Amino acid sequence: MPRRIAIIGGGISGLGAAWALHHHPDRFDFRLYEAREQLGGNAVTAEMPQDDGSTIPFDISVTALIPSVYDHILLLL
């Protein structure tokens, strides 16, 4: 009988866990729970306005939302 698992959160870690468990359906029966309408957690794609009025997709990395990361990166430069 497959082991029942609840994955809380559809961010990168939750999606990674779901992906790994998905490859073993005989061993795991899992459900992924996410509070937001969109999966991905803090990794999102925004629209960047262009001068001509159009937009292009722009990926905002997860670290972009953690200000302390920039201090560490700047120290390395």
RODO-2510 file (C-alpha; in nm, 4 decimals, decimal comma):
residues 77
     n   res          X          Y          Z
     1     m     0,0000     0,0000     0,0000
     2     p     0,1443     0,3429    -0,0952
     3     r     0,2509     0,5736     0,1839
     4     r     0,0258     0,8822     0,2113
     5     i     0,2110     1,2149     0,2130
     6     a     0,0921     1,5766     0,2365
     7     i     0,3181     1,8393     0,0799
     8     i     0,2473     2,1818     0,2277
     9     g     0,3434     2,4639    -0,0061
    10     g     0,3851     2,4845    -0,3810
    11     g     0,7163     2,6686    -0,3806
    12     i     1,0320     2,5256    -0,5304
    13     s     1,0823     2,2789    -0,2434
    14     g     0,7246     2,1527    -0,2504
    15     l     0,7308     2,1185    -0,6282
    16     g     1,0629     1,9352    -0,6104
    17     a     0,9238     1,6933    -0,3539
    18     a     0,6126     1,6346    -0,5651
    19     w     0,8254     1,5728    -0,8736
    20     a     1,0395     1,3163    -0,6908
    21     l     0,7402     1,1357    -0,5375
    22     h     0,5552     1,1363    -0,8707
    23     h     0,8189     0,8995    -1,0090
    24     h     0,7236     0,6327    -0,7513
    25     p     0,3419     0,6007    -0,7668
    26     d     0,3569     0,2468    -0,6310
    27     r     0,5303     0,3714    -0,3149
    28     f     0,3738     0,7149    -0,2521
    29     d     0,0266     0,8694    -0,2662
    30     f     0,0786     1,2433    -0,2202
    31     r    -0,1235     1,5642    -0,2260
    32     l     0,0273     1,9098    -0,2690
    33     y    -0,1470     2,1963    -0,0862
    34     e    -0,0874     2,5589    -0,1843
    35     a    -0,2722     2,8605    -0,0412
    36     r    -0,2181     3,0821    -0,3446
    37     e    -0,3773     3,0414    -0,6862
    38     q    -0,0357     3,0083    -0,8515
    39     l     0,2429     2,7598    -0,7864
    40     g     0,6047     2,8656    -0,7586
    41     g     0,6236     3,0417    -0,4242
    42     n     0,8422     3,3513    -0,4474
    43     a     0,9660     3,2666    -0,7976
    44     v     0,7399     3,4652    -1,0295
    45     t     0,7386     3,6071    -1,3794
    46     a     0,6455     3,9744    -1,4110
    47     e     0,5774     4,1838    -1,7205
    48     m     0,8419     4,4478    -1,7956
    49     p     0,6992     4,7516    -1,9817
    50     q     0,8843     4,8575    -2,2960
    51     d     0,9103     5,2046    -2,4517
    52     d     0,6777     5,1028    -2,7367
    53     g     0,3979     5,0103    -2,4927
    54     s     0,4520     4,6362    -2,5188
    55     t     0,5732     4,4156    -2,2364
    56     i     0,8184     4,1292    -2,2112
    57     p     0,8226     3,8551    -1,9469
    58     f     1,0830     3,9043    -1,6764
    59     d     1,1691     3,6316    -1,4257
    60     i     1,2110     3,7549    -1,0698
    61     s     1,4380     3,5160    -0,8871
    62     v     1,3602     3,4012    -0,5367
    63     t     1,6678     3,5793    -0,4006
    64     a     1,5392     3,9099    -0,5378
    65     l     1,2875     3,9083    -0,2539
    66     i     1,5475     3,8625     0,0202
    67     p     1,7311     4,1955     0,0679
    68     s     2,0099     4,0464     0,2800
    69     v     2,1222     3,8374    -0,0177
    70     y     2,2262     4,1500    -0,2069
    71     d     2,4587     4,2602     0,0727
    72     h     2,6415     3,9276     0,0510
    73     i     2,6624     3,9381    -0,3285
    74     l     2,7981     4,2933    -0,3253
    75     l     3,0704     4,1898    -0,0805
    76     l     3,1857     3,9265    -0,3286
    77     l     3,2216     4,1750    -0,6162
***
